[in-house]
């Protein structure tokens, strides 16, 4: 959506006419998409670093507290009444430490690597479509008719993730949702913690790359015409005409 707003703002202010005289519309669209995407990726990496630091600090703090508690308990037993020590005491597990220890068993490299891929590929795929929408309208109020069909697959998959995919990660529906480019960024990331066959992951990634290339090509053909169109309410029929325009 940020890419779409940027395109609409440049188009409304007529800045786009000056920029297009220096670079090709496709280069402008791709540069805008990549720029915003790198900002999002940088923010995600900062979250990863911060989460790692917080987890390590918490683990050290709770480990030190647990050691001090155990030493204090041993000291109390030595100085207390010997008759009261004869009762067998079962060790009490610390739920926080159990949670932190469970985090160590997660393959962070695999999950983070998959997340970065699906974040970037999904972002590039949808941003290309939003850039095309931004080039086709003159204000954000005109984008509603185009935005809903684009965001519908994401909303559909998000709802199914909680209602179905979490409980049935290996079902046929889960497989198809994880290989269709418009739904894979969410569906596959839901399935990955439960284990996904390598060939399904490879197929999903291959189709994501192909989907990005295709949507970028379609969006670029609409973008090159739409950025220079003003004062006309755009319809799907009009977008089809722009797509088939010859340079």
DANOR-V682529 format. One record per residue. SS is DSSP state (H for helix, E for strand, C for the rest). PHI is phi in radians with two decimals (NA if undefined). OMEGA is omega in whole degrees, 0 to 359 (NA if undefined). Layout:
((SS PHI OMEGA) (SS PHI OMEGA))
This chain:
((C NA 179) (H -1.14 176) (H -1.12 180) (H -1.08 180) (H -1.11 178) (H -1.10 179) (H -1.15 180) (H -1.10 180) (H -1.11 179) (H -1.14 180) (H -1.22 180) (H -1.14 181) (C -1.45 181) (C 1.09 176) (H -1.22 184) (H -1.07 181) (H -1.15 179) (H -1.27 182) (H -1.17 183) (H -1.12 178) (C -1.23 182) (C -1.86 181) (C -2.28 177) (C -1.30 179) (H -0.97 180) (H -1.12 179) (H -1.13 179) (H -1.13 180) (H -1.11 181) (H -1.15 178) (H -1.11 179) (H -1.16 180) (H -1.11 182) (H -1.16 180) (H -1.08 179) (H -1.16 179) (H -1.11 179) (H -1.17 176) (H -1.10 178) (H -1.11 179) (H -1.16 177) (H -1.08 178) (H -1.09 179) (H -1.12 180) (H -1.12 176) (H -1.12 177) (H -1.10 180) (H -1.09 180) (H -1.10 181) (H -1.12 180) (H -1.12 179) (H -1.11 180) (H -1.11 181) (H -1.10 180) (H -1.11 180) (H -1.14 179) (H -1.12 180) (H -1.12 180) (H -1.11 180) (H -1.14 182) (H -1.14 181) (H -1.26 177) (H -1.14 179) (H -1.12 179) (H -1.12 181) (H -1.16 179) (H -1.14 179) (H -1.11 179) (H -1.12 180) (H -1.16 179) (H -1.13 179) (H -1.13 179) (H -1.16 179) (H -1.12 180) (H -1.15 179) (H -1.15 180) (H -1.17 182) (H -1.23 184) (H -1.60 182) (C -1.42 179) (C -1.19 184) (H -1.13 181) (H -1.20 181) (H -1.43 182) (H -1.47 187) (H -1.18 180) (C -1.24 181) (C -1.30 180) (C -1.92 177) (C -1.53 179) (C -1.14 180) (C -1.71 181) (C -1.38 177) (C -1.51 183) (H -1.10 180) (H -1.17 179) (H -1.15 178) (H -1.09 179) (H -1.16 180) (H -1.13 178) (H -1.18 178) (H -1.17 179) (H -1.17 181) (H -1.18 182) (C -1.40 181) (C -1.46 177) (C -1.43 185) (H -1.15 181) (H -1.05 180) (H -1.16 183) (H -1.20 180) (H -1.13 178) (H -1.07 178) (H -1.14 180) (H -1.11 180) (H -1.07 180) (H -1.10 183) (H -1.26 175) (H -1.14 182) (H -1.19 182) (H -1.15 178) (H -1.16 178) (H -1.11 181) (H -1.08 181) (H -1.10 184) (H -1.32 179) (H -1.14 177) (H -1.08 179) (H -1.19 178) (H -1.17 176) (H -1.11 177) (H -1.12 178) (H -1.12 179) (H -1.06 180) (H -1.30 185) (H -1.59 184) (C -2.15 179) (C -1.86 179) (C -2.69 182) (H -1.17 180) (H -1.15 181) (H -1.54 185) (H -1.51 188) (H -1.03 183) (H -1.15 180) (H -1.69 185) (H -1.26 184) (H -1.05 178) (H -1.08 181) (H -1.29 184) (H -1.46 182) (H -1.00 178) (H -1.04 179) (H -1.17 179) (H -1.11 180) (H -1.06 181) (H -1.21 180) (H -1.07 179) (H -1.15 180) (H -1.15 181) (H -1.03 180) (H -1.47 185) (H -1.47 188) (H -2.45 190) (H -1.10 181) (C -1.09 181) (C -1.54 181) (C -2.37 184) (C -1.22 182) (C -1.88 181) (C -1.31 179) (H -1.11 179) (H -1.09 179) (H -1.09 179) (H -1.09 183) (H -1.18 177) (H -1.16 182) (H -1.49 178) (H -1.96 175) (C -1.32 187) (H -0.95 184) (H -1.31 181) (H -2.04 185) (H -1.08 183) (H -0.97 179) (H -1.60 186) (H -1.08 182) (H -1.19 179) (H -1.19 174) (H -1.25 184) (H -1.40 187) (H -0.98 179) (C -1.06 180) (C -1.55 181) (C 1.70 181) (C -2.19 177) (C -0.97 183) (H -1.03 182) (H -1.20 177) (H -1.21 178) (H -1.13 179) (H -1.12 179) (H -1.11 180) (H -1.09 180) (H -1.15 179) (H -1.09 179) (H -1.21 176) (H -1.14 178) (H -1.12 179) (H -1.11 179) (H -1.13 178) (H -1.12 180) (H -1.07 182) (H -1.17 181) (H -1.15 177) (H -1.15 177) (H -1.10 179) (H -1.12 182) (H -1.11 181) (H -1.13 180) (H -1.19 176) (H -1.36 184) (H -1.09 185) (H -1.09 178) (H -1.66 186) (H -1.12 184) (C -1.14 181) (C -1.86 179) (C -1.76 181) (C -2.30 170) (C 1.17 180) (C -2.33 179) (C -1.25 186) (C -1.57 176) (C -2.15 178) (H -1.12 178) (H -1.13 178) (H -1.17 178) (H -1.08 178) (H -1.10 178) (H -1.12 179) (H -1.09 181) (H -1.08 184) (C -1.63 176) (C -1.10 176) (C -1.67 181) (C -1.28 NA))
